[in-house]
Amino acid sequence: MPGWIVVTCKTDHGDKEVKSMDVPSSLAREDYAACCCAVQNLCLSLHNAGLGSKWGTGGVNFDSNFHDILGFEEGEYCIGTIWFGTPTKTSEAPPKKRSVENVMVRHD
C-alpha cells in the first residue's frame, strides 16, 4: 500500500506582525517547528501501524507548479512529502543500550 502525503503550513496570526523564520523567536519559526514535530509523530504512528515512511524535502516541494497542482493557498508552504507503504523487508531492532553503571568508570 504505497502512498504519499504532502504536509503544508499556513497560519493566520490576525493583525500580529509575523517576523521571518530567520528570527529565532518568531511565530513563523514556531509554526514551522510545530509542523515538523507533527510530521515526526505521524512517521512514528505509521511505524507503529507496521508501515515504513520517508520524509522528503526535495526541490519539487518548493516548485510553484507543484503548489499550483495541489492548490496551495496564498501564504501556504510545503513542510515536506511523506512517502509511506508496507515494507518488503524489516530490520531487527537495535541492541539495547547498556546502563550507565555498565559504561561509567568512577575515579577517586
C-alpha positions as protocol buffer text, in pm:
chain_id: "A"
residue {
  index: 1
  type: MET
  ca { x: 0 y: 0 z: 0 }
}
residue {
  index: 2
  type: PRO
  ca { x: 228 y: 282 z: -116 }
}
residue {
  index: 3
  type: GLY
  ca { x: 117 y: 641 z: -77 }
}
residue {
  index: 4
  type: TRP
  ca { x: 230 y: 990 z: -6 }
}
residue {
  index: 5
  type: ILE
  ca { x: 117 y: 1287 z: 198 }
}
residue {
  index: 6
  type: VAL
  ca { x: 215 y: 1647 z: 134 }
}
residue {
  index: 7
  type: VAL
  ca { x: 244 y: 1839 z: 460 }
}
residue {
  index: 8
  type: THR
  ca { x: 190 y: 2213 z: 444 }
}
residue {
  index: 9
  type: CYS
  ca { x: 180 y: 2504 z: 684 }
}
residue {
  index: 10
  type: LYS
  ca { x: -48 y: 2804 z: 672 }
}
residue {
  index: 11
  type: THR
  ca { x: -127 y: 3008 z: 976 }
}
residue {
  index: 12
  type: ASP
  ca { x: -328 y: 3317 z: 1050 }
}
residue {
  index: 13
  type: HIS
  ca { x: -197 y: 3535 z: 1328 }
}
residue {
  index: 14
  type: GLY
  ca { x: -451 y: 3809 z: 1270 }
}
residue {
  index: 15
  type: ASP
  ca { x: -301 y: 4155 z: 1298 }
}
residue {
  index: 16
  type: LYS
  ca { x: 13 y: 4031 z: 1475 }
}
residue {
  index: 17
  type: GLU
  ca { x: 337 y: 4109 z: 1299 }
}
residue {
  index: 18
  type: VAL
  ca { x: 497 y: 3779 z: 1200 }
}
residue {
  index: 19
  type: LYS
  ca { x: 874 y: 3804 z: 1170 }
}
residue {
  index: 20
  type: SER
  ca { x: 1086 y: 3596 z: 937 }
}
residue {
  index: 21
  type: MET
  ca { x: 1189 y: 3240 z: 1023 }
}
residue {
  index: 22
  type: ASP
  ca { x: 1541 y: 3384 z: 1044 }
}
residue {
  index: 23
  type: VAL
  ca { x: 1438 y: 3536 z: 1379 }
}
residue {
  index: 24
  type: PRO
  ca { x: 1470 y: 3256 z: 1640 }
}
residue {
  index: 25
  type: SER
  ca { x: 1174 y: 3376 z: 1848 }
}
residue {
  index: 26
  type: SER
  ca { x: 938 y: 3438 z: 1555 }
}
residue {
  index: 27
  type: LEU
  ca { x: 590 y: 3289 z: 1525 }
}
residue {
  index: 28
  type: ALA
  ca { x: 683 y: 3172 z: 1175 }
}
residue {
  index: 29
  type: ARG
  ca { x: 968 y: 2961 z: 1313 }
}
residue {
  index: 30
  type: GLU
  ca { x: 746 y: 2827 z: 1592 }
}
residue {
  index: 31
  type: ASP
  ca { x: 478 y: 2729 z: 1339 }
}
residue {
  index: 32
  type: TYR
  ca { x: 737 y: 2553 z: 1122 }
}
residue {
  index: 33
  type: ALA
  ca { x: 881 y: 2368 z: 1424 }
}
residue {
  index: 34
  type: ALA
  ca { x: 531 y: 2260 z: 1535 }
}
residue {
  index: 35
  type: CYS
  ca { x: 461 y: 2120 z: 1187 }
}
residue {
  index: 36
  type: CYS
  ca { x: 793 y: 1933 z: 1190 }
}
residue {
  index: 37
  type: CYS
  ca { x: 703 y: 1780 z: 1527 }
}
residue {
  index: 38
  type: ALA
  ca { x: 367 y: 1673 z: 1383 }
}
residue {
  index: 39
  type: VAL
  ca { x: 543 y: 1509 z: 1086 }
}
residue {
  index: 40
  type: GLN
  ca { x: 774 y: 1316 z: 1320 }
}
residue {
  index: 41
  type: ASN
  ca { x: 475 y: 1198 z: 1523 }
}
residue {
  index: 42
  type: LEU
  ca { x: 299 y: 1094 z: 1201 }
}
residue {
  index: 43
  type: CYS
  ca { x: 603 y: 890 z: 1097 }
}
residue {
  index: 44
  type: LEU
  ca { x: 613 y: 724 z: 1440 }
}
residue {
  index: 45
  type: SER
  ca { x: 241 y: 642 z: 1411 }
}
residue {
  index: 46
  type: LEU
  ca { x: 293 y: 492 z: 1066 }
}
residue {
  index: 47
  type: HIS
  ca { x: 579 y: 280 z: 1202 }
}
residue {
  index: 48
  type: ASN
  ca { x: 358 y: 165 z: 1491 }
}
residue {
  index: 49
  type: ALA
  ca { x: 100 y: 56 z: 1233 }
}
residue {
  index: 50
  type: GLY
  ca { x: 363 y: -153 z: 1053 }
}
residue {
  index: 51
  type: LEU
  ca { x: 428 y: 92 z: 771 }
}
residue {
  index: 52
  type: GLY
  ca { x: 758 y: 234 z: 658 }
}
residue {
  index: 53
  type: SER
  ca { x: 795 y: 605 z: 588 }
}
residue {
  index: 54
  type: LYS
  ca { x: 1037 y: 858 z: 445 }
}
residue {
  index: 55
  type: TRP
  ca { x: 1016 y: 1233 z: 496 }
}
residue {
  index: 56
  type: GLY
  ca { x: 1146 y: 1416 z: 190 }
}
residue {
  index: 57
  type: THR
  ca { x: 1211 y: 1784 z: 126 }
}
residue {
  index: 58
  type: GLY
  ca { x: 1335 y: 1768 z: -231 }
}
residue {
  index: 59
  type: GLY
  ca { x: 1315 y: 2050 z: -483 }
}
residue {
  index: 60
  type: VAL
  ca { x: 968 y: 1955 z: -606 }
}
residue {
  index: 61
  type: ASN
  ca { x: 826 y: 2060 z: -269 }
}
residue {
  index: 62
  type: PHE
  ca { x: 927 y: 2418 z: -339 }
}
residue {
  index: 63
  type: ASP
  ca { x: 831 y: 2436 z: -706 }
}
residue {
  index: 64
  type: SER
  ca { x: 544 y: 2676 z: -783 }
}
residue {
  index: 65
  type: ASN
  ca { x: 400 y: 2429 z: -1039 }
}
residue {
  index: 66
  type: PHE
  ca { x: 373 y: 2166 z: -762 }
}
residue {
  index: 67
  type: HIS
  ca { x: 197 y: 2422 z: -542 }
}
residue {
  index: 68
  type: ASP
  ca { x: -45 y: 2508 z: -825 }
}
residue {
  index: 69
  type: ILE
  ca { x: -126 y: 2141 z: -895 }
}
residue {
  index: 70
  type: LEU
  ca { x: -202 y: 2080 z: -527 }
}
residue {
  index: 71
  type: GLY
  ca { x: -398 y: 2402 z: -489 }
}
residue {
  index: 72
  type: PHE
  ca { x: -187 y: 2576 z: -227 }
}
residue {
  index: 73
  type: GLU
  ca { x: -348 y: 2889 z: -90 }
}
residue {
  index: 74
  type: GLU
  ca { x: -176 y: 3225 z: -55 }
}
residue {
  index: 75
  type: GLY
  ca { x: 79 y: 3207 z: 228 }
}
residue {
  index: 76
  type: GLU
  ca { x: 79 y: 2826 z: 241 }
}
residue {
  index: 77
  type: TYR
  ca { x: 413 y: 2648 z: 209 }
}
residue {
  index: 78
  type: CYS
  ca { x: 537 y: 2291 z: 199 }
}
residue {
  index: 79
  type: ILE
  ca { x: 696 y: 2128 z: 503 }
}
residue {
  index: 80
  type: GLY
  ca { x: 772 y: 1810 z: 310 }
}
residue {
  index: 81
  type: THR
  ca { x: 637 y: 1500 z: 146 }
}
residue {
  index: 82
  type: ILE
  ca { x: 588 y: 1179 z: 343 }
}
residue {
  index: 83
  type: TRP
  ca { x: 623 y: 861 z: 141 }
}
residue {
  index: 84
  type: PHE
  ca { x: 477 y: 555 z: 314 }
}
residue {
  index: 85
  type: GLY
  ca { x: 397 y: 193 z: 248 }
}
residue {
  index: 86
  type: THR
  ca { x: 429 y: -164 z: 358 }
}
residue {
  index: 87
  type: PRO
  ca { x: 798 y: -255 z: 380 }
}
residue {
  index: 88
  type: THR
  ca { x: 918 y: -552 z: 178 }
}
residue {
  index: 89
  type: LYS
  ca { x: 1186 y: -617 z: 438 }
}
residue {
  index: 90
  type: THR
  ca { x: 1220 y: -514 z: 801 }
}
residue {
  index: 91
  type: SER
  ca { x: 1536 y: -486 z: 1003 }
}
residue {
  index: 92
  type: GLU
  ca { x: 1586 y: -618 z: 1352 }
}
residue {
  index: 93
  type: ALA
  ca { x: 1562 y: -383 z: 1647 }
}
residue {
  index: 94
  type: PRO
  ca { x: 1898 y: -239 z: 1751 }
}
residue {
  index: 95
  type: PRO
  ca { x: 2056 y: -388 z: 2063 }
}
residue {
  index: 96
  type: LYS
  ca { x: 1956 y: -227 z: 2389 }
}
residue {
  index: 97
  type: LYS
  ca { x: 2199 y: 30 z: 2520 }
}
residue {
  index: 98
  type: ARG
  ca { x: 2399 y: -62 z: 2823 }
}
residue {
  index: 99
  type: SER
  ca { x: 2310 y: 102 z: 3152 }
}
residue {
  index: 100
  type: VAL
  ca { x: 2512 y: 390 z: 3292 }
}
residue {
  index: 101
  type: GLU
  ca { x: 2652 y: 159 z: 3559 }
}
residue {
  index: 102
  type: ASN
  ca { x: 2799 y: -64 z: 3289 }
}
residue {
  index: 103
  type: VAL
  ca { x: 2977 y: 213 z: 3099 }
}
residue {
  index: 104
  type: MET
  ca { x: 3075 y: 473 z: 3359 }
}
residue {
  index: 105
  type: VAL
  ca { x: 3404 y: 441 z: 3544 }
}
residue {
  index: 106
  type: ARG
  ca { x: 3446 y: 640 z: 3866 }
}
residue {
  index: 107
  type: HIS
  ca { x: 3789 y: 762 z: 3959 }
}
residue {
  index: 108
  type: ASP
  ca { x: 3867 y: 871 z: 4312 }
}
